Amino acid sequence: MSKILVTGGAGFIGSHTVVELQNSGFEVVIADNLSNSNEQVISQIAEITSKKPLFELVDLANESACKNLFEKHSDIVAVIHFAASKAVGESVEKPLFYYQNNLCSLLNVLENMVIHAIKPIVFSSSCTVYGQPKILPVDEQSPLQPAESPYGNTKQICEEILSDCTKATSIHVIALRYFNPIGAHETALIGELPLGVPNNLMPFITQTAAGIREKLSVFGNDYNTPDGTCIRDYIHVVDLAKAHVVALNRMLNHQQKQSIEYFNVGTGNGFSVLDVIKSFEKTSGQTLNYQIVGRRAGDIEQIWANPKFANEELGWKAEKSLDDMTLSAWNWQKKLIQ
């Protein structure tokens, strides 16, 4: 079995991707500092897949710790890199932390990939690299606008680092620019569980419905959208996880057409914050306590994907609906409070 390093593999998207990798026959090493995750996820992955992934507690932004990781697992054949802080609002408040964490971890990983002659890396990028696009939907040729947040800027800078790296080394890259992952695994054994107060919409919705949070704040209803709230392309996390396996196989089977490729990973549908709330209330049977408040710094007005290139070139397509996403998230939340 090929051994794959999944950085940030105990996190929300990472854990679902590890499940899909193991179900596809890969051996997985998770490297995570557990800054926004829990080690219990490892045993939950094992329960789903009947195989426990290897786990290394490591801060990849630490140069020597990253070096030791690669020396210990010298038989790694590819990397999927999730490890990064990811909250838009928090990045506005803590820009230096975001630049330090998100950039240094990638730099250390790449340096060790070069040393150990590991070529493929699937990079967890983001639709935030498009900023507030002038034309919707966005495709991979859409111009990158100035980032609206330090988080978005770290993703743009990381893509630039990766591009430069492919020109000077043997490293090959697929950057998956994904949109807004929500939902949970159908077993309700893994899902989105941020430590502390959630920064993302879906866990705040489910925690409010469960009585953990008093109310949900909807940031702004005066945007130039049909109902005044922000619009995003929400994608089920399992659909997103499967895209990583497809991208990895493309690289391992030497099917890349360029040394760095970019793919939008979304559904092609734009849903507003209120659309998500209505879907959740329908699928869960819960009435949500929410209030409209002022806009939040760093938020863009609206964005959704044109996923045609990923559909045709990768042979991947999102399959699950918004109702599937909200129901699975609620099932996960209910299991947490049992």
C-alpha positions as CSV (number, residue, x, y, z in Angstrom):
1,M,0.0,0.0,0.0
2,S,1.2,3.5,-0.8
3,K,1.8,5.6,2.3
4,I,0.2,9.1,2.2
5,L,1.0,11.9,4.6
6,V,-2.2,13.9,5.4
7,T,-1.3,17.1,7.3
8,G,-4.1,18.4,9.4
9,G,-5.7,15.0,9.0
10,A,-7.6,15.1,12.3
11,G,-9.5,18.2,11.2
12,F,-12.9,18.4,9.6
13,I,-12.0,18.0,5.9
14,G,-8.8,16.0,6.7
15,S,-10.6,13.3,8.7
16,H,-13.2,12.7,6.0
17,T,-10.4,12.5,3.4
18,V,-8.5,10.0,5.5
19,V,-11.6,7.8,5.5
20,E,-11.9,8.0,1.7
21,L,-8.1,7.3,1.3
22,Q,-8.2,4.2,3.6
23,N,-11.4,3.0,1.9
24,S,-9.4,3.3,-1.4
25,G,-6.6,1.1,-0.1
26,F,-4.0,3.8,0.9
27,E,-2.0,3.7,4.1
28,V,-2.3,7.1,5.9
29,V,-0.1,9.0,8.3
30,I,-1.9,11.9,10.0
31,A,0.2,14.8,11.2
32,D,-1.7,17.3,13.3
33,N,-1.1,19.6,16.2
34,L,-4.7,19.2,17.4
35,S,-5.1,23.0,17.6
36,N,-8.6,22.8,16.2
37,S,-9.3,19.0,16.5
38,N,-9.4,16.1,18.9
39,E,-7.3,12.9,18.9
40,Q,-10.5,10.9,19.4
41,V,-11.1,11.4,15.7
42,I,-8.4,8.8,15.0
43,S,-10.4,6.0,16.7
44,Q,-13.6,7.2,15.0
45,I,-11.9,6.9,11.6
46,A,-10.8,3.4,12.6
47,E,-14.4,2.6,13.5
48,I,-15.6,3.7,10.1
49,T,-12.9,2.0,8.0
50,S,-11.8,-0.9,10.3
51,K,-8.3,0.4,10.0
52,K,-6.5,2.9,12.4
53,P,-4.4,5.5,10.6
54,L,-0.9,6.2,11.9
55,F,-1.0,9.4,14.0
56,E,1.8,11.9,14.7
57,L,1.2,14.8,17.1
58,V,3.4,17.5,15.5
59,D,3.4,21.2,14.8
60,L,4.5,21.4,11.1
61,A,5.4,25.1,11.5
62,N,8.2,23.9,13.8
63,E,11.1,23.2,11.4
64,S,12.9,20.5,13.4
65,A,9.6,18.7,14.3
66,C,8.6,18.6,10.6
67,K,12.1,17.3,9.7
68,N,11.8,14.5,12.3
69,L,8.4,13.5,10.9
70,F,9.7,13.0,7.4
71,E,12.7,11.1,8.6
72,K,10.5,8.7,10.6
73,H,8.2,8.1,7.7
74,S,10.7,8.1,4.8
75,D,8.5,5.8,2.7
76,I,5.8,8.5,2.2
77,V,5.0,8.7,-1.6
78,A,2.7,11.8,-1.6
79,V,1.3,14.6,0.6
80,I,-2.2,16.0,1.1
81,H,-1.7,19.3,2.9
82,F,-4.6,20.6,5.0
83,A,-2.7,21.9,8.0
84,A,-3.6,25.6,8.4
85,S,-5.7,27.9,10.4
86,K,-8.9,28.7,8.5
87,A,-11.3,31.2,10.1
88,V,-11.7,34.4,8.0
89,G,-12.8,36.5,11.0
90,E,-10.1,35.3,13.3
91,S,-7.5,36.0,10.6
92,V,-8.5,39.6,10.5
93,E,-7.9,39.8,14.3
94,K,-4.7,37.7,14.3
95,P,-3.0,38.3,11.0
96,L,0.6,37.5,12.2
97,F,-0.5,34.2,13.6
98,Y,-2.1,33.2,10.4
99,Y,0.9,34.1,8.2
100,Q,3.3,32.4,10.6
101,N,1.2,29.2,10.9
102,N,-0.1,28.8,7.3
103,L,3.1,29.8,5.5
104,C,5.7,28.2,7.6
105,S,4.0,24.8,7.8
106,L,3.8,24.7,4.0
107,L,7.4,25.8,3.6
108,N,8.7,23.1,6.0
109,V,6.6,20.4,4.3
110,L,7.9,21.4,0.8
111,E,11.5,21.6,2.0
112,N,11.3,18.0,3.4
113,M,9.5,16.8,0.3
114,V,12.5,18.0,-1.8
115,I,15.0,16.3,0.6
116,H,13.1,13.0,0.4
117,A,12.3,13.2,-3.3
118,I,8.5,13.1,-2.7
119,K,6.9,14.7,-5.8
120,P,3.1,14.9,-5.5
121,I,1.3,17.3,-3.2
122,V,-2.5,18.0,-3.2
123,F,-2.9,21.4,-1.7
124,S,-6.0,22.5,0.2
125,S,-6.7,25.9,-1.4
126,S,-9.8,28.0,-1.2
127,C,-12.2,30.0,-3.3
128,T,-11.1,33.0,-1.1
129,V,-8.2,33.3,-3.6
130,Y,-10.7,34.9,-6.0
131,G,-11.6,37.6,-3.5
132,Q,-14.9,39.3,-4.5
133,P,-15.1,38.2,-8.1
134,K,-16.5,40.6,-10.7
135,I,-18.1,37.8,-12.8
136,L,-20.0,34.8,-11.4
137,P,-19.7,31.9,-11.4
138,V,-15.9,31.7,-11.1
139,D,-13.8,29.3,-13.1
140,E,-10.1,28.5,-12.9
141,Q,-9.3,31.3,-15.3
142,S,-11.1,34.0,-13.2
143,P,-8.6,36.6,-12.2
144,L,-7.5,36.5,-8.6
145,Q,-8.7,39.6,-6.8
146,P,-7.0,41.2,-3.8
147,A,-7.7,38.9,-0.8
148,E,-10.4,40.2,1.6
149,S,-8.8,38.6,4.6
150,P,-5.3,37.5,5.9
151,Y,-6.6,33.9,5.6
152,G,-7.5,34.4,1.9
153,N,-4.1,36.0,1.4
154,T,-2.2,33.1,2.9
155,K,-3.9,30.8,0.4
156,Q,-2.9,33.1,-2.5
157,I,0.7,33.3,-1.2
158,C,0.8,29.5,-0.7
159,E,-0.3,29.0,-4.3
160,E,2.5,31.3,-5.4
161,I,5.0,29.4,-3.4
162,L,3.8,26.1,-4.9
163,S,4.0,27.5,-8.4
164,D,7.5,28.7,-7.9
165,C,8.5,25.4,-6.3
166,T,7.3,23.4,-9.4
167,K,9.6,25.5,-11.6
168,A,12.7,24.8,-9.5
169,T,12.1,21.3,-8.1
170,S,10.5,18.0,-9.2
171,I,7.5,18.7,-7.0
172,H,4.1,18.5,-8.7
173,V,1.0,20.1,-7.4
174,I,-2.8,19.9,-7.6
175,A,-4.4,22.9,-5.8
176,L,-8.0,22.2,-5.0
177,R,-9.8,25.5,-4.6
178,Y,-12.8,24.5,-2.6
179,F,-15.8,26.5,-1.7
180,N,-17.8,26.0,1.6
181,P,-17.7,22.4,2.9
182,I,-20.4,21.5,5.4
183,G,-22.1,18.3,6.5
184,A,-20.8,15.2,8.2
185,H,-20.1,11.5,7.5
186,E,-23.2,9.3,7.1
187,T,-22.3,7.3,10.1
188,A,-22.3,10.5,12.2
189,L,-19.0,9.3,13.7
190,I,-17.0,12.3,12.3
191,G,-18.0,15.8,11.5
192,E,-17.2,19.5,12.1
193,L,-16.3,20.0,15.7
194,P,-14.3,23.3,16.2
195,L,-12.8,23.9,19.6
196,G,-14.5,26.8,21.4
197,V,-16.9,29.1,19.6
198,P,-17.4,28.2,16.0
199,N,-16.3,30.6,13.2
200,N,-18.2,28.7,10.5
201,L,-21.9,28.8,9.8
202,M,-23.0,25.2,10.0
203,P,-21.6,24.2,13.4
204,F,-23.0,27.4,14.8
205,I,-26.4,26.5,13.4
206,T,-26.3,23.0,14.8
207,Q,-24.9,24.1,18.2
208,T,-27.7,26.8,18.4
209,A,-30.4,24.2,17.6
210,A,-28.9,21.9,20.3
211,G,-29.0,24.7,22.9
212,I,-25.2,25.0,23.2
213,R,-25.3,28.6,21.7
214,E,-28.1,31.0,22.7
215,K,-28.6,32.3,19.1
216,L,-27.1,32.5,15.7
217,S,-25.8,35.8,14.3
218,V,-26.4,36.4,10.6
219,F,-23.8,38.9,9.5
220,G,-25.6,41.4,7.4
221,N,-28.8,41.4,5.4
222,D,-28.0,44.4,3.2
223,Y,-25.8,42.8,0.6
224,N,-26.8,43.0,-3.1
225,T,-28.3,39.5,-3.1
226,P,-31.9,38.3,-3.4
227,D,-32.5,38.1,0.4
228,G,-29.7,40.4,1.4
229,T,-27.5,37.7,3.0
230,C,-24.1,36.4,1.7
231,I,-24.2,33.7,-0.9
232,R,-21.8,30.7,-1.0
233,D,-21.3,27.5,-2.8
234,Y,-21.9,24.9,-0.1
235,I,-20.5,21.4,-0.8
236,H,-20.8,18.2,1.2
237,V,-17.6,17.4,3.0
238,V,-17.7,13.7,1.7
239,D,-18.0,14.9,-1.9
240,L,-15.0,17.2,-1.2
241,A,-13.0,14.4,0.4
242,K,-13.5,12.2,-2.6
243,A,-12.1,14.9,-4.9
244,H,-8.8,14.6,-3.0
245,V,-8.5,10.9,-3.7
246,V,-9.3,11.5,-7.4
247,A,-6.6,14.3,-7.5
248,L,-4.1,12.1,-5.7
249,N,-4.7,9.2,-8.1
250,R,-4.3,11.6,-11.1
251,M,-0.8,12.5,-9.8
252,L,0.3,9.0,-8.8
253,N,-0.8,7.7,-12.2
254,H,1.1,10.4,-14.0
255,Q,-2.0,11.9,-15.7
256,Q,-1.2,15.5,-14.9
257,K,-0.9,17.8,-17.9
258,Q,1.0,20.5,-16.1
259,S,3.3,20.5,-13.1
260,I,0.7,22.6,-11.2
261,E,-3.0,22.3,-11.8
262,Y,-5.9,24.2,-10.2
263,F,-9.4,22.9,-9.8
264,N,-12.6,24.5,-8.4
265,V,-14.3,22.0,-6.2
266,G,-17.9,23.1,-5.7
267,T,-21.4,22.3,-6.7
268,G,-22.0,25.2,-9.0
269,N,-25.0,26.4,-6.9
270,G,-25.1,29.5,-4.8
271,F,-27.1,29.4,-1.6
272,S,-27.6,32.3,0.9
273,V,-27.2,32.1,4.6
274,L,-31.0,32.2,4.9
275,D,-31.3,29.4,2.4
276,V,-29.0,27.2,4.6
277,I,-31.1,28.1,7.7
278,K,-34.3,27.2,5.9
279,S,-32.9,23.9,4.7
280,F,-31.7,23.1,8.2
281,E,-35.1,23.9,9.8
282,K,-36.8,21.7,7.2
283,T,-34.5,18.6,7.5
284,S,-34.0,18.8,11.3
285,G,-37.5,19.9,12.3
286,Q,-35.9,22.5,14.6
287,T,-36.8,26.2,14.7
288,L,-33.6,28.2,14.8
289,N,-33.1,31.2,17.0
290,Y,-31.2,33.7,14.9
291,Q,-30.8,37.4,14.6
292,I,-29.5,39.8,11.9
293,V,-26.4,41.7,13.0
294,G,-23.9,43.9,11.2
295,R,-21.6,42.8,8.5
296,R,-18.4,40.9,9.5
297,A,-15.0,42.1,8.4
298,G,-13.4,40.0,5.7
299,D,-16.6,38.5,4.3
300,I,-17.2,38.6,0.6
301,E,-20.7,39.2,-0.8
302,Q,-21.2,36.2,-3.0
303,I,-19.3,33.5,-4.8
304,W,-20.1,30.2,-6.4
305,A,-18.1,27.8,-8.6
306,N,-18.2,26.8,-12.2
307,P,-17.0,23.2,-11.5
308,K,-17.0,22.2,-15.2
309,F,-13.2,21.8,-15.4
310,A,-13.1,19.5,-12.4
311,N,-16.1,17.5,-13.6
312,E,-14.6,16.9,-17.1
313,E,-10.8,16.8,-16.4
314,L,-10.9,15.0,-13.0
315,G,-14.1,13.0,-13.7
316,W,-15.3,14.2,-10.3
317,K,-18.7,15.7,-9.5
318,A,-20.5,16.7,-6.3
319,E,-23.5,14.5,-5.7
320,K,-25.1,15.5,-2.4
321,S,-27.8,18.2,-2.0
322,L,-28.0,21.1,0.4
323,D,-30.6,19.1,2.4
324,D,-28.2,16.2,2.5
325,M,-25.6,18.5,4.0
326,T,-27.8,20.1,6.7
327,L,-29.4,16.8,7.7
328,S,-26.0,15.0,8.1
329,A,-24.7,17.9,10.1
330,W,-27.7,17.7,12.5
331,N,-27.3,13.9,12.8
332,W,-23.7,14.5,13.8
333,Q,-24.6,17.2,16.3
334,K,-27.3,14.9,17.9
335,K,-24.8,12.1,18.3
336,L,-22.4,14.5,20.1
337,I,-25.0,15.4,22.7
338,Q,-26.3,11.9,23.3
